[in-house]
């Protein structure tokens, strides 16, 4: 799935040599560009309300209280009702896109994509999305005895939904308050936002299966949604932001490769917003991997430029997604409020800068 660019070694060496030569002859030019970029960020101020990490943490905890939200389970149904009720509590218009999808092994999956719209009448819209189902198998656990156990999915699922619900709560609160500072844009001027909770993301082929891993076995709910969106006469969103594993300890969010390929301008917008919001240390301007995730059908099928904010651990021997990914240790004990705050405040900066 990874996109590759073919560049000759000679061309790489030539470009590198020219850059080094230019810098050696004109070091002030490089310094001037760096200084200008820093000055540009410093001139812009954080906007919007303060993201409440404690509140987001509690929303993550409430999802986990149902147990693993695996497809076709009672916990899955209970959590669906809870998510719908929370978005409605904060005044959003909620619709549910139901479908019976087919798992990698032929299992019928009773899936529901939950779509909660803030300012549904607004013509200009942004999508913020995350998946809400749990991985049925801890197939990356270091203990083979756990490979067929379900994952609680505190980080890989619940954290993204928790951030979205907290954003909805803040937007609802801010909509009721007059703007005291003329420098702060009023909520009335914000674009519409569609919070989408994708289902059946994590039913992809398990590592212990005899079947070859099929990329199409992942992100089933997003694939279904994207097909419907592509055939709709409704106007599409300006862009989308996908949240995946946004609450883990020690998380950093590198720039994912499909995101850079399809939505490079939005990548720059988000990482710049992180700097302005004071959360730049969580968003290094470095390349991450190319990830098969819900944003792929959003980009390729629905044609909505979408960025995946996803944790990347380049030095983790167990997985580049971190030590708890698809293990029985993906629990609340490994959720960090600082990580939730970094992602949440960055999104506030993006939304209120539109």
GIVENFEN-V751453 format. One record per residue. PHI is phi in whole degrees, -180 to 180 (* if undefined). D_LAST is the distance of its C-alpha to the last C-alpha in Angstrom with 2 decimals. Layout:
phi:d_last
PHI:D_LAST
PHI:D_LAST
This chain:
phi:d_last
*:32.11
-73:31.17
-79:30.35
-121:32.68
-115:32.72
-96:36.21
-132:36.70
-70:40.20
-62:41.36
-61:42.56
-64:39.19
-61:37.58
-64:40.36
-62:40.13
-63:36.40
-62:36.87
-65:39.87
-62:38.12
-65:35.24
-63:37.79
-63:39.81
-62:36.93
-70:35.94
-66:39.61
-78:40.13
-129:36.88
-63:35.57
-69:33.87
-64:31.59
-63:30.25
-64:29.99
-66:28.17
-66:25.43
-65:25.14
-63:25.12
-63:22.45
-65:20.10
-64:20.93
-62:20.56
-61:17.07
-68:16.00
-67:18.18
-71:16.69
-91:13.28
-108:13.62
-60:12.73
-128:10.56
88:11.10
-72:14.53
-84:16.99
-70:17.48
-96:21.11
-68:22.90
-63:26.13
-65:24.68
-62:23.26
-60:26.68
-67:28.47
-67:26.56
-66:27.60
-63:31.10
-65:31.37
-65:30.74
-67:33.36
-63:35.79
-75:36.29
95:37.54
-61:36.52
-92:34.49
-76:36.34
-58:36.48
69:39.03
-100:39.68
-65:39.92
-62:37.36
-62:34.90
-67:35.50
-64:35.31
-69:32.00
-56:30.60
-61:31.65
-67:30.18
-61:26.69
-59:26.71
-66:28.00
-68:25.39
-64:22.40
-67:24.40
-57:25.26
-96:21.64
84:21.42
-86:19.81
-87:21.45
-111:23.30
-125:25.09
-127:27.38
-102:28.16
-101:31.70
-159:33.73
-98:36.80
-104:36.04
-114:38.64
-72:38.79
-56:40.11
-104:43.60
90:43.55
-66:42.66
-71:40.99
-115:37.74
-85:36.62
-106:32.85
-138:30.03
-86:26.35
-100:24.55
-119:21.38
-114:19.68
-108:17.07
-96:14.79
54:14.43
-62:16.54
-83:16.70
-69:13.06
-72:13.33
-89:9.94
-136:10.27
-124:9.89
-104:13.26
-121:14.28
-135:18.03
-162:21.24
-94:24.92
-118:27.06
-85:30.58
-106:32.94
-66:34.96
-72:38.49
-137:40.25
-85:39.99
-80:41.13
-109:39.93
-68:41.75
-65:44.30
-100:46.91
-58:48.06
-66:49.22
-98:45.61
-63:44.51
-104:44.98
-88:43.45
-74:40.02
-98:37.05
-67:35.62
64:32.19
-65:30.67
-91:28.41
-83:28.56
141:27.01
-65:26.91
-64:24.57
-66:21.63
-64:22.31
-62:22.70
-63:19.29
-65:17.76
-66:20.05
-66:19.22
-61:15.47
-62:16.66
-63:18.99
-67:16.52
-64:14.19
-64:17.48
-67:18.69
-68:15.70
-68:15.82
-92:19.39
-112:18.95
-69:18.45
-84:16.26
-86:18.86
-101:16.97
-65:15.44
-77:13.36
-93:11.69
-65:9.11
-72:11.12
-60:10.79
-63:11.73
-91:8.56
-76:6.66
-72:7.10
-73:10.52
-131:11.53
-109:14.93
-87:16.71
-117:19.63
-99:22.75
-80:24.78
-104:28.54
55:31.39
-77:29.47
-104:32.21
-97:35.36
-65:35.69
-50:39.19
-70:40.60
-65:42.09
-84:45.50
-72:45.66
-76:48.15
-80:45.66
-71:43.56
-63:39.89
-110:38.00
-55:34.25
-75:34.02
-82:35.38
-101:32.11
55:28.83
-66:30.81
-64:28.44
-67:25.49
-61:27.88
-64:28.89
-60:25.38
-64:24.43
-64:27.62
-67:26.89
-65:23.33
-66:24.78
-95:27.34
-88:25.17
-88:24.53
-70:21.29
-64:18.11
-84:16.65
-74:13.28
-63:10.89
-166:11.76
-128:13.44
-132:14.11
-100:17.73
-111:19.22
-146:22.91
58:25.18
-109:22.60
-135:25.08
-80:28.13
-62:30.12
66:29.66
-77:26.72
-132:24.72
-116:22.06
-77:23.02
-88:21.30
-67:22.80
-72:24.41
-63:23.48
-61:19.80
-68:20.40
-70:22.45
-96:20.16
-144:16.60
-62:17.10
-65:13.82
-74:12.00
-58:14.76
-62:14.13
-60:10.41
-69:11.70
-69:14.78
-68:13.28
-61:11.13
-62:14.57
-62:16.24
-65:14.13
-78:14.61
81:18.28
-116:18.69
-62:19.31
-66:22.92
-83:22.03
-123:20.09
-64:22.66
-85:21.88
-132:24.82
-78:25.63
-100:26.35
-88:28.26
-106:27.68
-112:27.43
-75:28.44
-148:25.86
-59:23.92
-73:21.31
-64:24.18
-66:24.82
-62:21.14
-77:21.04
-82:24.62
-104:25.32
-82:22.19
59:20.69
-107:17.21
-60:16.07
-133:16.13
-107:16.47
-99:19.15
-87:18.78
-138:22.52
-63:25.06
-136:27.36
-120:30.69
-65:32.42
-105:35.49
-85:36.14
-68:39.44
-80:38.96
-168:35.62
-69:32.56
-89:30.66
107:32.54
-71:35.91
-98:35.19
-62:33.74
54:35.85
-129:38.40
-73:39.78
-92:38.19
-81:34.62
-125:34.96
-62:33.36
-61:35.45
-111:33.22
-93:29.82
-113:28.32
-60:26.10
-64:24.83
-68:23.53
-57:21.82
-65:20.22
-62:19.05
-71:17.26
-62:15.98
-69:14.64
-63:12.94
-67:11.13
-58:10.27
-62:8.84
-63:6.72
-63:5.69
-80:5.50
-92:3.80
-74:0.00
